[in-house]
Amino acid sequence: MALSMHKDSSNNKQMDSSKYVRYTPEQVEALERVYSECPKPSSLRRQQLIRECPILSNIEPKQIKVWFQNRRCREKQRKEASRLQTVNRKLTAMNKLLMEENDRLQKQVSQLVYENGYMRQQLQTGSATTTDNNSCESVVMSGQHQQQQNPTPQHPQRDANNPAGLLAMAEETLAEFLSKATGTAVDWVQMIGMKPGPDSIGIVAVSRNCSGVAARACGLVSLEPTKVAEILKDRLSWFRDCRCLDVLSVIPTGNGGTIELIYMQTYAPTTLAAARDFWTLRYTTSLEDGSLVICERSLTSATGGPTGPPTSSFVRAEVLPSGFLIRPCEGGGSIIHIVDHVDLDVWSVPEVLRPLYESSKILAQKMTIAALRHIRQIAQETSGEIQYGGGRQPAVLRTFSQRLCRGFNDAVNGFADDGWSLMGSDGVEDVTIMINSSPGKFLGSQYNTSMFPSFGGGVLCAKASMLLQNVPPALLVRFLREHRSEWADYGVDTYSAACLKASPYAVPCARPGGFPSSQVILPLAHTVEHEEFLEVVRLEGHAFTPEDVSLARDMYLLQLCSGIDENAVGTCAQLVFAPIDESFADDAPLLPSGFRVIPLDPKTDGAGATRTLDLASALEVGTGSNRLAGDGDPSNYNLRSVLTIAFQFTFENHSRENVAAMARQYVRSVVGSVQRVAMAIAPSRLSCNMEPKALPGSPEALTLARWIFRSYRIHTGEELLRVDSQAGDALLKQLWHHSDAIMCCSLKTNASPVFTFANQAGLDMLETTLVALQDIMLDKILDEAGRKILCSEFSKIMQQGFAYLPAGICVSSMGRPVSYEQAIAWKVLNDDDANHCLTFMFINWSFV
């Protein structure tokens, strides 16, 4: 019997295996159609497929299921193989790039060794014949010759109407550019943090000891050379400082290339110096190996060539031989070499700003790296690697970013040919007021006629620039972004948003103090390396009186934030925003305002550069032993930066003076707030013997810590923490590092309690800082149930001194819900046993 059953089982297996037959082409085609629509159909869908397709009627549902499983597996293997092939191509191309870079560096080393030997020989000759004036002069002249890197060659004057003369100049430009891109014409030094790899931005270097400032980059992109060339020539799309670029003449060359005569205007980054313009020759051609080259240089009296357009409000700067070398890559894509070399006429700017115009690192970030990043962004968008939410196309979001930057640059510069004119001051020159009563000149750019009244009005801009000391730009801008209530006025925001409404001028001016508000940041898009964020900010207004209800409403800002990576070298940090309405159309009118912080000195290395606005910075400067290991010599730390602020408002003609007064007062208020924030977040390096900083408010930090511990023991009969020493600094450190969130709020019967202090866990829970903490009210963080419980327990707290509150939910300053298992509230008594404040401790809190 067992033998018989075994035979039947074997026969069944043979019958099952015989069912796995080959599929006909028609069956495969039918299955592929379904797979394209639904790669993983349900059992019901597979049965429906068999019923709908007669050619599949001889196949069982189980076999259909296996086919789809195999098909998904093959698709996954195909994608993985494709990905590995792409990575392999990138690594192969990067290896080729690194080998070429190694050859270039070896040539540079050989050249330096030769020059070093030559200098030694000349110095020995000079020392042996010190009485020979000619020999001494020879040594000096030789040293000067060696120090002069890539001098600008003098060219004979060329006929402006002679294409042959222009072609000769173009070929010279090509040769000089290639010697910089792949040769040793410039002494390149690699920028810190730019490591090569298949997913890196590329190899980036800056110049050392050359005339002007220069930067060089090479990298890989998955676009064909012709597409790359098209993108790079459209400088307005990626160079944010470019105001306009006009091709005034195009001359075809016999070798299939083109010569273009170009006039370009750029924005000034601050209000303290004039903008630059350029008159250049651009040469596009192909090399024998199939590479594309776009090289460029300025036309000057020294080089010869046609004379450029005259300008009055710009300073003429010079482009030394620069450009792009685009080489095809095996298997697709391109290897790009970029060189930017300019002389920005540094002597025409105030001395304090000259580091801004003498920095190769700033040039690298603003032009060279920006071009490479833009191409990588386009490549990833084209391949579908980047997916943005909200139904917006990447090109539309990119346009929003460009419009915000362009509008802010227009505001900072205030060019007369755009219709801007200077308005009289109030006797103090700290804030500049400019007006533009010709909105028609903005049509087609970032403004819209719907923003201006038909009966007369325009745009008013209040702007100022100031120098900051020892304030990391990235840290300052990040704080301004995350804690808007620390510097912004809700009433002014309301006025700015009013221009988008049907009756735009319902708010005549800003109310002093405004209304309490909170912000919620909604991300829209970011660039590949997260160096720039586009987001929508919702400002939630809250009214406390009936007359404020009409004004305290939610508003929306479109905001662009960039340069908040503290490790990036030479990066400009910027926060630009513009009011928008709820519809947020693709052609929404934008009137940008914002902040720009540019470093003037090289960034110092060391851990001390990263600081937050919290009590920890006060704890770590008390004694020399408490200082951070990376601080180094305090006298060596001298980080300077320039801050530029510009705010734009629309106005009616009859209210122009009132709006100007409001704008001037507001910018002064913002400047004061920024200075206060900057002083708070500046690293404390002036003295290692400084006393700990006092908390914002009374009493001093050590005393407050002692009062909190003492009051908790008096009311509950227990110790808040067991500490070995009762010294004030020990108590303060224990309080600061306590794992539960501890925070103090005011005890005022005629006003809502506001927070005055929180330990590190409390700041983390509220997602705020010690300075911004003072703008947060207690009833704002508690939910409705929490407020009811607190109200019912408040009399108990005041009589008994403390109360235990049950588990609940509260809200951080960024709108995130936070749960806690229990809370304890107690009165804090001062040395006279008088009520000082109320303290809360939220136990085992976590974000929901």
Secondary structure, 3 states (H helix, E strand, C coil): CHHHHHHHHHHHHHHHHHCCCCCCHHHHHHHHHHHHHCCCCCHHHHHHHHHHCHHHCCCCHHHHHHHHHHHHHHHHHHHHHHHHHHHHHHHHHHHHHHHHHHHHHHHHHHHHHHHHHHHHHHHHHHHHCCCCHHHHHHHHHHHHHHHCCCCCCCCCCCCCCCHHHHHHHHHHHHHHHHHHHCCCCCCEEECCCCCCCCCCCCEEEEECCCCCEEEEEEEEECCCHHHHHHHHHCHHHCCCCEEEEEEEEEEECCCCCEEEEEEEEECCCCCCCCEEEEEEEEEEEECCCCCEEEEEEECCCCCCCCCCCCCCCEEECEECCEEEEEEECCCCCEEEEEEEEEECCHHHCCHHHHHHHCCHHHHHHHHHHHHHHHHHHHHHHHHCCCCCCCCCCHHHHHHHHHHHHHHHHHHHHCCHHHCEEECCCCCCCCCEEEEECCHHHHCCCCCCHHHCCCCCEEEEEEEEEEEEECCCHHHHHHHHHHCHHHCCCHHHHHHHHHCCCCCCCCCCCCCCCCCCEEEEEEEEEECCCCCEEEEEEEEEECCCCHHHCCCCCCEEEEEEEECCCCCCCCCCEEEEEEEECCCCCCCCCCCCEEEEEEECCCCCCCHHHCCCCCHHHHHCCCCHHHCCCCCCCHHHCCCEEEEEEEEEEEEEHHHHHHHHHHHHHHHHHHHHHHHHHHHHHCCCCCCCCCCCCCCCCCCCHHHHHHHHHHHHHHHHCCCCCCCCCCCHHHHHHHHHCCCCEEEEECCCCCCCCEEEEECHHHHHHHCCCHHHHCCCEHHHHECHHHHHHHHHHHHHHHHHCEEEECCEEEECCCCCEEEECEEEEEEEECCCCCEEEEEEEEECCEEC
